[in-house]
């Protein structure tokens, strides 16, 4: 079974070795053809604590690391210009 990878934006890094990533899913409504978007927040493991708020990151699904943490950081795609 292939490992699921997603691209998202870091919205929080206040926990130790953990980031909150917002992943947006865009889809077209089957009947009305309107483009809709769903957002989902995931906790991801950041071992080296390299991420800041606003960074675009690639995360990958992994084994459960805690009660809610089931994703790990693969790489930072682009750094934020907020700080």
N, C-alpha and C positions, 0 to 999 in steps of 0.2 A: 504494500500500500504506500503510495507516495506521501511525502511529508508536506503538509500545507504551509505555504509561505504567504505573508500578506505585507503590504506597504501601508504604513500609517504615520500619524503625527503624535509626538510626545506631548501630553497635556499636563503631566505631573511627574516630578522626580524627587518628591519629598521623603520617600522611604529609602531605607538602606538596601542597595543592590536591587531595587525594584523601580520600574517605570510604569506609567499608565499610558497606553497607546490607544488613540482613537482611529478606528478603521471605518472608512465610508464605503458603502456598497451602493452603486447606482444601477437602476434597472428601469425598464420601460413597462408601463402598465399594459397588460395584454389587451384590454378593451379600448382604453382611451388614448393610448400611445403617449401618455405624459411621462416624462422622465422624473422618477422619484429617487430619493436617496435615504438609506438607512445608515445610522451610525451605531457602532458598538464599541464599548470600552473593554480592553483586556489588560490584565496585569502581566508584565513581562520581566524576565530576569536580566539584569544588566550587571554582570560580574565586575567590570572595571569602572562602573559609574561614569561613563563617558558622555551620556546624553544630557541635553538641556531641553527646556521647554521650547517647543516649536520646531525641533529637529524632525526631519523626515527619515524614518528608519525602516529596515526590513526585519521582520520578526518571523520566527518559525515555531510551529507547534512541537511540543516535547512532552515528556512524561510529567506527571503532576509534581511540582516542586513545593507547593503548599496548598492550602484549602482552595484558593482562587487562582493561583499562578500556574499556568500551563503553557506559556510561551517563553521563548528566549530570544534575546537580541542577536542578530547575525551581523549587521553592519549599519552604520550611519550613512545614509545616502546623501543628505545635504544638511549642513549646519544652519541653524537659525541665525538671523541677523538682529534678534531682539536685544541681546546682551553684548 
